[in-house]
């Protein structure tokens, strides 16, 4: 759980990490999402910025991009993010974005909302015994025009994953 005091927020500001007026938090549905939302709220509070929490639903290529997709799990992801923000007394704007791939959806949404920072989580995964970041995080790191803050969840690889 992330809990920053006002002194911590001032220290982050001195390092230039809280100057973001608008912060986009990319939700993945993992447990780290709650910590990311709290962190963004603390960072935005100091600069009086806005926090946008976004979950990207990937639309299969055989469907039109504007197809009406609904998923109860996605609603639960957004509800948990809103609750996390309410716990620290901060208002966030939550939205589901539909895109072919999550990476471009996150980058486009951050650009459209004039965000100066993207915060996203990384749950460690291992493929063929090697650490694998997947497709989304590398895409966002390469294509975002704003700062990108990636927080890696702490976990140990299971023997079955190696």
C-alpha positions in Angstrom: 0.0 0.0 0.0 1.3 3.4 -0.9 1.0 6.1 1.7 2.8 9.4 1.2 2.9 12.2 3.8 2.9 15.9 2.8 6.7 15.8 3.4 7.0 12.9 0.9 5.0 14.8 -1.6 7.3 17.9 -1.2 10.3 15.7 -1.7 8.9 14.3 -4.9 8.1 17.8 -6.1 11.7 18.8 -5.5 12.8 16.0 -7.8 10.3 17.1 -10.5 8.0 14.1 -10.1 4.9 15.9 -9.1 4.8 18.7 -11.7 2.4 16.7 -13.8 -0.9 18.6 -14.0 -2.7 15.7 -15.5 -1.8 12.1 -14.8 -3.2 9.1 -16.6 -3.2 5.8 -14.7 -3.4 2.8 -17.0 -5.3 0.0 -15.2 -4.6 -3.6 -15.9 -6.8 -5.3 -13.4 -3.9 -6.4 -11.2 -3.6 -5.8 -7.5 -1.0 -3.0 -8.1 -3.7 -0.8 -9.7 -4.9 0.4 -6.3 -1.4 1.5 -5.3 -0.9 3.3 -8.7 -4.2 5.2 -8.2 -3.2 6.3 -4.7 0.3 7.3 -5.9 -1.2 9.4 -8.8 -3.6 11.1 -6.4 -0.8 12.1 -4.0 1.3 13.4 -6.9 -1.6 15.3 -8.5 -2.8 16.8 -5.2 0.5 18.7 -4.8 0.2 20.3 -8.2 -3.6 20.5 -8.2 -3.7 18.3 -11.2 -6.3 15.9 -12.5 -6.1 12.1 -12.4 -7.6 10.0 -15.2 -7.9 6.2 -14.6 -8.3 4.2 -17.8 -8.7 0.6 -18.6 -8.2 -0.3 -22.3 -10.4 -3.1 -23.7 -8.8 -4.7 -26.6 -11.3 -5.1 -29.5 -10.7 -8.2 -31.6 -9.9 -7.3 -35.3 -13.0 -9.2 -36.5 -15.2 -6.6 -34.8 -15.6 -2.9 -35.5 -13.6 -0.7 -33.2 -16.8 1.0 -31.9 -18.5 -2.4 -31.2 -20.5 -2.2 -27.9 -18.5 -4.5 -25.6 -19.4 -4.8 -22.0 -17.6 -6.7 -19.3 -18.5 -6.9 -15.6 -14.8 -7.4 -14.7 -13.9 -4.1 -16.4 -16.6 -2.3 -14.4 -15.2 -3.9 -11.2 -11.6 -2.7 -12.1 -12.9 0.9 -12.5 -14.9 0.7 -9.3 -11.9 -0.5 -7.3 -9.8 2.4 -8.7 -12.5 5.0 -7.8 -12.7 3.5 -4.3 -8.9 3.8 -3.9 -9.1 7.5 -4.9 -12.0 8.1 -2.5 -9.9 6.5 0.3 -7.4 9.3 -0.1 -10.1 12.0 -0.7 -9.3 12.7 -4.3 -11.7 12.7 -7.3 -10.6 10.8 -10.4 -12.2 10.5 -13.8 -12.6 6.8 -14.8 -13.1 5.6 -18.4 -13.0 2.4 -20.5 -11.3 2.9 -23.8 -11.6 0.5 -26.7 -8.6 0.0 -28.9 -7.1 -2.8 -31.0 -4.1 -2.9 -28.7 -3.7 -1.5 -25.2 -0.4 0.4 -25.9 -1.7 2.7 -28.6 -4.9 3.2 -26.6 -3.0 4.4 -23.5 -0.7 6.6 -25.5 -3.6 8.2 -27.5 -5.7 8.7 -24.4 -2.8 10.4 -22.6 -2.2 12.7 -25.6 -6.0 13.5 -25.9 -6.2 14.4 -22.2 -3.0 16.4 -22.2 -1.4 14.3 -19.6 2.2 15.0 -18.7 2.6 11.6 -17.0 1.5 8.1 -17.5 1.6 5.7 -14.5 1.3 2.0 -15.2 2.1 -1.2 -13.4 4.1 -4.2 -14.5 3.4 -7.6 -13.1 6.5 -9.8 -13.6 6.0 -12.6 -16.0 8.5 -15.1 -17.2 8.6 -16.8 -20.6 11.0 -19.5 -21.3 12.8 -18.7 -18.1 13.3 -15.0 -19.0 11.7 -11.9 -17.7 9.0 -10.7 -20.1 7.4 -7.2 -20.1 4.8 -8.1 -22.7 3.8 -5.7 -25.5 2.1 -2.8 -23.7 4.8 -1.4 -21.4 7.5 -1.3 -24.1 5.1 0.3 -26.6 4.1 3.0 -24.1 7.8 3.7 -23.2 8.7 4.0 -26.8 5.8 6.1 -28.1 4.5 8.3 -25.2 5.3 12.0 -25.5 5.0 12.4 -21.7 6.9 10.9 -18.8 6.1 7.3 -18.1 6.4 5.9 -14.6 6.3 2.1 -14.5 6.0 0.4 -11.2 7.0 -3.3 -11.1 5.0 -5.5 -8.7 7.2 -7.4 -6.4 7.0 -11.1 -7.0 9.2 -14.2 -7.2 9.0 -16.4 -10.2 7.4 -19.8 -9.6 9.4 -22.9 -10.5 6.7 -23.8 -13.0 7.2 -20.4 -14.9 10.9 -20.9 -15.4 
